[in-house]
Amino acid sequence: MVEAKARAVWEASRRLAQASTTAKNAVLLRAGRMLEERKAEIKEANARDLEQGQRDGLSKAMMDRLLLDDKRIRGMAQGLEEVAALRDPIGSGRAMWRLPNGLEITKVVVPIGAIGIIYESRPNVTIDAAGLCVKAGNAALLRGGSEAISSNLVLAEVFADACEAEGLPRSSVDIIPVTDRAAVMAMLKMDRYLSLIVPRGGAGLIRTVVENSTIPTLKHDRGLCHIYVDEGADVGMAVNIVHNAKVQRPGVCNAVETLLVHEAIATVALPAIVKDLQKAGVAIRGCPKTRETAPGIAEATEEDWDTEYLDLILSVKVVANMEQALEHIARYSTGVAEAIVTQDYARAERFLAEVDSATVYVNASTRFTDGGQFGLGAEIGISTDKLHARGPMSVEELTSTKYVIRGCGQVRE
Amino acid sequence: MVEAKARAVWEASRRLAQASTTAKNAVLLRAGRMLEERKAEIKEANARDLEQGQRDGLSKAMMDRLLLDDKRIRGMAQGLEEVAALRDPIGSGRAMWRLPNGLEITKVVVPIGAIGIIYESRPNVTIDAAGLCVKAGNAALLRGGSEAISSNLVLAEVFADACEAEGLPRSSVDIIPVTDRAAVMAMLKMDRYLSLIVPRGGAGLIRTVVENSTIPTLKHDRGLCHIYVDEGADVGMAVNIVHNAKVQRPGVCNAVETLLVHEAIATVALPAIVKDLQKAGVAIRGCPKTRETAPGIAEATEEDWDTEYLDLILSVKVVANMEQALEHIARYSTGVAEAIVTQDYARAERFLAEVDSATVYVNASTRFTDGGQFGLGAEIGISTDKLHARGPMSVEELTSTKYVIRGCGQVRE
């Protein structure tokens, strides 16, 4: 079944690659309208998932992520409208040159082809991913989590109906209707048909994909982000930035997890930062020097430096100099987002040059690492890989290139 | 041992990422000089490989590929000089923009980091790969084939000496000194240190890497290339192009393996093409219609359409129309290079648009698919993947990007 679907999606991808921008946008806008027209059906399916979730004892946070109400359905439709409004990258030329023998070479942006997306939890990913893939001329084979299966099936059907109504194949977007592990394993071996796998979910899912996929993947892995407060930093600015990066939305990959503070500023900066965070309900775990600067700080263990809390917890370490901060980051960072708070030009530039992360900040919150915030439009995720796409991924990152060469009989000597 | 080496190469990659263009070029030029200075030592090691090859009964072609003589050593040094002369992509900006809140975002080109290269046969790959990696600020962990192990070890040592002499870490380029399969398997799991694996070799090696690597890979897979001779094509041009693509160097991935001919021109074009190829010693295997057009054509089986001969053999099929040609290519092509010979504007454009290969030609030989021919400089290979790099890969393709964001205290609302 997985192979038949992968093959059908691959066949559809050949049609989609030739579809005009007008046709692709028409699918997106129609799917948006159909979501609202069929919201009773969607909410009914979602109610089945919620009931099952209740029976399975899902946490309140999980139940909330699962929920589709009028506002969230409208949100998905708006997302599609926004993607439709983005520039279509397909068909643009990246470079063009002529060889001495007269051959004219153009590097053209083309779709990737058929893309497999494996995700967990939130059903809106079904629509977001489908919209972004189709905008860039790709077909998508989706595999959502078991907790949202009823919702996902209806959403994928609405999207397929929209494709059909606009004259594109239904298989432009298809979904695996079962949620067992065997289906995922089979999907990961479909390298004959799928050109890319995007896993979105927890560490277990990412590891399964990395270890078993014979298809190139773009990972959206953990975000263990650091902020380094340099000596001579503006303490008020440091308090604001750390507060925002930790408290504004702690459960996401661009929230800060570890704070590094230069020892020359620790006795001034840390009491202010810790007091502000504790007021916001953040539990602090510090190194011995950190614990001397303020009350109520638990002891940080080795494991803390390697933990993505996704919660109102922050580990804090005092460092003797910038080298120590850079070493700590090189060792523990997952490469999503790192920031320095400093007033010093040379150290700011050094931090930007030496920290090897998808996004590196001077004097700003790590929370800006996001396709929408960057002005790139909706994102399919934040790549923690260094190949093809790094950081926020939107429509541009869902494309490939090919060389088109126009000649008049040239042969190689 | 593999882990220790991977870690050391990763450490070295952090230094190389900060190295200036001047320093990197100095390494390349010095390594080139040292190759010539130490050619006696290199030829001695190579003689050991050749002796072993003799004992193992390697084919004449294999023995020739293994040989390092004065001319080939000079060739490696020249290759390094050419790479030194290329533009350094590191540090250039791909894009820059300012957000409404004043944040300034720059997308900067950076090295990938530590790259694993697994290759077979020709020892010159040791130097070519090391040079290209270092030029782009990457460190390289090499693993060559057993037949060239003595040569590879000396070449890698020369390169490491050049790094050291220019103040860069010896581990900027290191080599796995054993050639058993266990070492390859261990290397494929070093995702903590290596950011990319480039396999160069036969189908078995590629499959091993694809099935076992937890590190992103860029494959250099089979090249099953097609030429389609359209109705109304210039027959003389078709004869020349097919001859060049098949005969000039049959053992490479951009040589043509299957010829497709429109039935309206088959009785005119095929006798001329077949006669020319037979004169050059090419064995033709054709479909029934092909065999009616000229004498001495063997019958093509289903397997022939799926075979990369890498030899003076060509399979030929007569197609009823362009759709059939496009279907055949979509089914059997490995996506390296495809060409159409035509006089018709609309069909030329359709072929360029619909054929999903790294390089697609109108009226030219597929043999131009090569970094050097394209004017890109030396190549590390021809990627058959659609992510990150597709087609000839040179220094530009050995880079990643990161976002650098300069702020003055911005936090997310």
Interface residues (C-beta under 8 A of the other chain):
Chain A: R14 A17 Q18 W97 L99 L103 I105 V110 I112 G113 D191 S195 L196 V210 E211 T214 P216 T217 L218 D234 M237 N240 I241 H243 N244 A245 Q248 A330 A348 L352 A353 E354 D356 S357 A358 T359 V360 Y361 V362 N363 A364 S365 R367 F368 T369 Q373 F374 G375 D385 K386 L387 H388 R390 G391 S400 T401 K402 Y403 V404 I405 R406 G407 C408 G409 Q410 V411 R412
Chain B: R14 A17 Q18 W97 L99 L103 I105 V110 I112 G113 D191 S195 L196 V210 E211 T214 P216 T217 L218 D234 M237 N240 I241 H243 N244 A245 Q248 A330 A348 L352 A353 E354 D356 S357 A358 T359 V360 Y361 V362 N363 A364 S365 R367 F368 T369 Q373 F374 G375 D385 K386 L387 H388 R390 G391 S400 T401 K402 Y403 V404 I405 R406 G407 C408 G409 Q410 V411 R412
